[in-house]
Amino acid sequence: MSGVRVSPPVQITNNMIKYIKESFEELSNHVTWLPREEAQKSTVVVAVFTVLFALAVFAVDYVFQLGLDNFFTMFNN
């Protein structure tokens, strides 16, 4: 056999570098991004709803905890 044989780690590294270069090129030239102002507004909306959802989960958890505490204290006395 003639030619240079490439070991698997070198081939994996070359494939990874090729993938990163192609991904960067795709993101730079072929993706349609939102305008900055719209992206900022969407980020604020997501952050607000995340906080509201966290508060709702906290409230439900607190109510269940109170209910379970009362339930178990009924049987401890």
Chimera marker file (.cmm) of the C-alpha trace (Angstrom):
<marker_set name="trace">
<marker id="1" x="0.000" y="0.000" z="0.000" r="1" g="1" b="0" radius="0.5"/>
<marker id="2" x="1.326" y="3.400" z="-0.855" r="1" g="1" b="0" radius="0.5"/>
<marker id="3" x="0.357" y="6.744" z="0.574" r="1" g="1" b="0" radius="0.5"/>
<marker id="4" x="0.186" y="8.288" z="3.986" r="1" g="1" b="0" radius="0.5"/>
<marker id="5" x="-2.038" y="6.669" z="6.525" r="1" g="1" b="0" radius="0.5"/>
<marker id="6" x="-3.771" y="9.098" z="8.889" r="1" g="1" b="0" radius="0.5"/>
<marker id="7" x="-4.250" y="7.895" z="12.429" r="1" g="1" b="0" radius="0.5"/>
<marker id="8" x="-7.822" y="8.106" z="13.833" r="1" g="1" b="0" radius="0.5"/>
<marker id="9" x="-7.134" y="10.897" z="16.397" r="1" g="1" b="0" radius="0.5"/>
<marker id="10" x="-5.757" y="13.184" z="13.668" r="1" g="1" b="0" radius="0.5"/>
<marker id="11" x="-8.733" y="12.407" z="11.442" r="1" g="1" b="0" radius="0.5"/>
<marker id="12" x="-11.180" y="13.100" z="14.280" r="1" g="1" b="0" radius="0.5"/>
<marker id="13" x="-9.440" y="16.414" z="15.018" r="1" g="1" b="0" radius="0.5"/>
<marker id="14" x="-9.510" y="17.392" z="11.329" r="1" g="1" b="0" radius="0.5"/>
<marker id="15" x="-13.216" y="16.494" z="11.112" r="1" g="1" b="0" radius="0.5"/>
<marker id="16" x="-13.954" y="18.531" z="14.237" r="1" g="1" b="0" radius="0.5"/>
<marker id="17" x="-12.093" y="21.575" z="12.872" r="1" g="1" b="0" radius="0.5"/>
<marker id="18" x="-13.940" y="21.236" z="9.552" r="1" g="1" b="0" radius="0.5"/>
<marker id="19" x="-17.274" y="20.995" z="11.408" r="1" g="1" b="0" radius="0.5"/>
<marker id="20" x="-16.533" y="24.115" z="13.481" r="1" g="1" b="0" radius="0.5"/>
<marker id="21" x="-15.480" y="26.102" z="10.392" r="1" g="1" b="0" radius="0.5"/>
<marker id="22" x="-18.602" y="25.046" z="8.471" r="1" g="1" b="0" radius="0.5"/>
<marker id="23" x="-20.842" y="25.816" z="11.446" r="1" g="1" b="0" radius="0.5"/>
<marker id="24" x="-19.353" y="29.287" z="11.842" r="1" g="1" b="0" radius="0.5"/>
<marker id="25" x="-19.793" y="29.930" z="8.118" r="1" g="1" b="0" radius="0.5"/>
<marker id="26" x="-23.419" y="28.755" z="8.312" r="1" g="1" b="0" radius="0.5"/>
<marker id="27" x="-24.174" y="30.987" z="11.299" r="1" g="1" b="0" radius="0.5"/>
<marker id="28" x="-22.438" y="33.974" z="9.717" r="1" g="1" b="0" radius="0.5"/>
<marker id="29" x="-23.866" y="33.836" z="6.222" r="1" g="1" b="0" radius="0.5"/>
<marker id="30" x="-26.991" y="31.669" z="6.061" r="1" g="1" b="0" radius="0.5"/>
<marker id="31" x="-28.942" y="32.363" z="9.258" r="1" g="1" b="0" radius="0.5"/>
<marker id="32" x="-31.461" y="35.177" z="9.428" r="1" g="1" b="0" radius="0.5"/>
<marker id="33" x="-31.089" y="36.831" z="12.817" r="1" g="1" b="0" radius="0.5"/>
<marker id="34" x="-33.659" y="38.988" z="14.577" r="1" g="1" b="0" radius="0.5"/>
<marker id="35" x="-32.960" y="42.690" z="14.786" r="1" g="1" b="0" radius="0.5"/>
<marker id="36" x="-31.193" y="43.593" z="18.060" r="1" g="1" b="0" radius="0.5"/>
<marker id="37" x="-34.168" y="45.532" z="19.462" r="1" g="1" b="0" radius="0.5"/>
<marker id="38" x="-36.581" y="42.668" z="18.853" r="1" g="1" b="0" radius="0.5"/>
<marker id="39" x="-34.165" y="40.165" z="20.385" r="1" g="1" b="0" radius="0.5"/>
<marker id="40" x="-33.820" y="42.365" z="23.486" r="1" g="1" b="0" radius="0.5"/>
<marker id="41" x="-37.602" y="42.683" z="23.852" r="1" g="1" b="0" radius="0.5"/>
<marker id="42" x="-38.044" y="38.935" z="23.478" r="1" g="1" b="0" radius="0.5"/>
<marker id="43" x="-35.345" y="38.334" z="26.082" r="1" g="1" b="0" radius="0.5"/>
<marker id="44" x="-37.110" y="40.620" z="28.554" r="1" g="1" b="0" radius="0.5"/>
<marker id="45" x="-40.432" y="38.869" z="27.935" r="1" g="1" b="0" radius="0.5"/>
<marker id="46" x="-38.838" y="35.460" z="28.518" r="1" g="1" b="0" radius="0.5"/>
<marker id="47" x="-37.118" y="36.680" z="31.699" r="1" g="1" b="0" radius="0.5"/>
<marker id="48" x="-40.363" y="38.137" z="33.098" r="1" g="1" b="0" radius="0.5"/>
<marker id="49" x="-42.353" y="34.987" z="32.387" r="1" g="1" b="0" radius="0.5"/>
<marker id="50" x="-39.577" y="32.862" z="33.861" r="1" g="1" b="0" radius="0.5"/>
<marker id="51" x="-39.754" y="34.835" z="37.110" r="1" g="1" b="0" radius="0.5"/>
<marker id="52" x="-43.569" y="34.660" z="37.136" r="1" g="1" b="0" radius="0.5"/>
<marker id="53" x="-43.494" y="30.915" z="36.545" r="1" g="1" b="0" radius="0.5"/>
<marker id="54" x="-40.919" y="30.451" z="39.319" r="1" g="1" b="0" radius="0.5"/>
<marker id="55" x="-43.142" y="32.435" z="41.706" r="1" g="1" b="0" radius="0.5"/>
<marker id="56" x="-46.161" y="30.328" z="40.734" r="1" g="1" b="0" radius="0.5"/>
<marker id="57" x="-44.224" y="27.107" z="41.360" r="1" g="1" b="0" radius="0.5"/>
<marker id="58" x="-43.050" y="28.502" z="44.703" r="1" g="1" b="0" radius="0.5"/>
<marker id="59" x="-46.637" y="29.361" z="45.677" r="1" g="1" b="0" radius="0.5"/>
<marker id="60" x="-47.953" y="25.911" z="44.774" r="1" g="1" b="0" radius="0.5"/>
<marker id="61" x="-45.071" y="24.266" z="46.625" r="1" g="1" b="0" radius="0.5"/>
<marker id="62" x="-45.708" y="26.440" z="49.689" r="1" g="1" b="0" radius="0.5"/>
<marker id="63" x="-49.431" y="25.597" z="49.712" r="1" g="1" b="0" radius="0.5"/>
<marker id="64" x="-48.727" y="21.870" z="49.419" r="1" g="1" b="0" radius="0.5"/>
<marker id="65" x="-46.117" y="22.110" z="52.174" r="1" g="1" b="0" radius="0.5"/>
<marker id="66" x="-48.615" y="23.832" z="54.489" r="1" g="1" b="0" radius="0.5"/>
<marker id="67" x="-51.221" y="21.209" z="53.656" r="1" g="1" b="0" radius="0.5"/>
<marker id="68" x="-48.850" y="18.327" z="54.342" r="1" g="1" b="0" radius="0.5"/>
<marker id="69" x="-47.621" y="19.928" z="57.583" r="1" g="1" b="0" radius="0.5"/>
<marker id="70" x="-51.206" y="20.291" z="58.799" r="1" g="1" b="0" radius="0.5"/>
<marker id="71" x="-52.052" y="16.751" z="57.718" r="1" g="1" b="0" radius="0.5"/>
<marker id="72" x="-49.153" y="15.214" z="59.624" r="1" g="1" b="0" radius="0.5"/>
<marker id="73" x="-49.651" y="17.348" z="62.730" r="1" g="1" b="0" radius="0.5"/>
<marker id="74" x="-53.211" y="16.002" z="62.960" r="1" g="1" b="0" radius="0.5"/>
<marker id="75" x="-51.803" y="12.511" z="63.492" r="1" g="1" b="0" radius="0.5"/>
<marker id="76" x="-48.907" y="13.472" z="65.771" r="1" g="1" b="0" radius="0.5"/>
<marker id="77" x="-51.129" y="14.898" z="68.506" r="1" g="1" b="0" radius="0.5"/>
<link id1="1" id2="2" r="1" g="1" b="0" radius="0.2"/>
<link id1="2" id2="3" r="1" g="1" b="0" radius="0.2"/>
<link id1="3" id2="4" r="1" g="1" b="0" radius="0.2"/>
<link id1="4" id2="5" r="1" g="1" b="0" radius="0.2"/>
<link id1="5" id2="6" r="1" g="1" b="0" radius="0.2"/>
<link id1="6" id2="7" r="1" g="1" b="0" radius="0.2"/>
<link id1="7" id2="8" r="1" g="1" b="0" radius="0.2"/>
<link id1="8" id2="9" r="1" g="1" b="0" radius="0.2"/>
<link id1="9" id2="10" r="1" g="1" b="0" radius="0.2"/>
<link id1="10" id2="11" r="1" g="1" b="0" radius="0.2"/>
<link id1="11" id2="12" r="1" g="1" b="0" radius="0.2"/>
<link id1="12" id2="13" r="1" g="1" b="0" radius="0.2"/>
<link id1="13" id2="14" r="1" g="1" b="0" radius="0.2"/>
<link id1="14" id2="15" r="1" g="1" b="0" radius="0.2"/>
<link id1="15" id2="16" r="1" g="1" b="0" radius="0.2"/>
<link id1="16" id2="17" r="1" g="1" b="0" radius="0.2"/>
<link id1="17" id2="18" r="1" g="1" b="0" radius="0.2"/>
<link id1="18" id2="19" r="1" g="1" b="0" radius="0.2"/>
<link id1="19" id2="20" r="1" g="1" b="0" radius="0.2"/>
<link id1="20" id2="21" r="1" g="1" b="0" radius="0.2"/>
<link id1="21" id2="22" r="1" g="1" b="0" radius="0.2"/>
<link id1="22" id2="23" r="1" g="1" b="0" radius="0.2"/>
<link id1="23" id2="24" r="1" g="1" b="0" radius="0.2"/>
<link id1="24" id2="25" r="1" g="1" b="0" radius="0.2"/>
<link id1="25" id2="26" r="1" g="1" b="0" radius="0.2"/>
<link id1="26" id2="27" r="1" g="1" b="0" radius="0.2"/>
<link id1="27" id2="28" r="1" g="1" b="0" radius="0.2"/>
<link id1="28" id2="29" r="1" g="1" b="0" radius="0.2"/>
<link id1="29" id2="30" r="1" g="1" b="0" radius="0.2"/>
<link id1="30" id2="31" r="1" g="1" b="0" radius="0.2"/>
<link id1="31" id2="32" r="1" g="1" b="0" radius="0.2"/>
<link id1="32" id2="33" r="1" g="1" b="0" radius="0.2"/>
<link id1="33" id2="34" r="1" g="1" b="0" radius="0.2"/>
<link id1="34" id2="35" r="1" g="1" b="0" radius="0.2"/>
<link id1="35" id2="36" r="1" g="1" b="0" radius="0.2"/>
<link id1="36" id2="37" r="1" g="1" b="0" radius="0.2"/>
<link id1="37" id2="38" r="1" g="1" b="0" radius="0.2"/>
<link id1="38" id2="39" r="1" g="1" b="0" radius="0.2"/>
<link id1="39" id2="40" r="1" g="1" b="0" radius="0.2"/>
<link id1="40" id2="41" r="1" g="1" b="0" radius="0.2"/>
<link id1="41" id2="42" r="1" g="1" b="0" radius="0.2"/>
<link id1="42" id2="43" r="1" g="1" b="0" radius="0.2"/>
<link id1="43" id2="44" r="1" g="1" b="0" radius="0.2"/>
<link id1="44" id2="45" r="1" g="1" b="0" radius="0.2"/>
<link id1="45" id2="46" r="1" g="1" b="0" radius="0.2"/>
<link id1="46" id2="47" r="1" g="1" b="0" radius="0.2"/>
<link id1="47" id2="48" r="1" g="1" b="0" radius="0.2"/>
<link id1="48" id2="49" r="1" g="1" b="0" radius="0.2"/>
<link id1="49" id2="50" r="1" g="1" b="0" radius="0.2"/>
<link id1="50" id2="51" r="1" g="1" b="0" radius="0.2"/>
<link id1="51" id2="52" r="1" g="1" b="0" radius="0.2"/>
<link id1="52" id2="53" r="1" g="1" b="0" radius="0.2"/>
<link id1="53" id2="54" r="1" g="1" b="0" radius="0.2"/>
<link id1="54" id2="55" r="1" g="1" b="0" radius="0.2"/>
<link id1="55" id2="56" r="1" g="1" b="0" radius="0.2"/>
<link id1="56" id2="57" r="1" g="1" b="0" radius="0.2"/>
<link id1="57" id2="58" r="1" g="1" b="0" radius="0.2"/>
<link id1="58" id2="59" r="1" g="1" b="0" radius="0.2"/>
<link id1="59" id2="60" r="1" g="1" b="0" radius="0.2"/>
<link id1="60" id2="61" r="1" g="1" b="0" radius="0.2"/>
<link id1="61" id2="62" r="1" g="1" b="0" radius="0.2"/>
<link id1="62" id2="63" r="1" g="1" b="0" radius="0.2"/>
<link id1="63" id2="64" r="1" g="1" b="0" radius="0.2"/>
<link id1="64" id2="65" r="1" g="1" b="0" radius="0.2"/>
<link id1="65" id2="66" r="1" g="1" b="0" radius="0.2"/>
<link id1="66" id2="67" r="1" g="1" b="0" radius="0.2"/>
<link id1="67" id2="68" r="1" g="1" b="0" radius="0.2"/>
<link id1="68" id2="69" r="1" g="1" b="0" radius="0.2"/>
<link id1="69" id2="70" r="1" g="1" b="0" radius="0.2"/>
<link id1="70" id2="71" r="1" g="1" b="0" radius="0.2"/>
<link id1="71" id2="72" r="1" g="1" b="0" radius="0.2"/>
<link id1="72" id2="73" r="1" g="1" b="0" radius="0.2"/>
<link id1="73" id2="74" r="1" g="1" b="0" radius="0.2"/>
<link id1="74" id2="75" r="1" g="1" b="0" radius="0.2"/>
<link id1="75" id2="76" r="1" g="1" b="0" radius="0.2"/>
<link id1="76" id2="77" r="1" g="1" b="0" radius="0.2"/>
</marker_set>
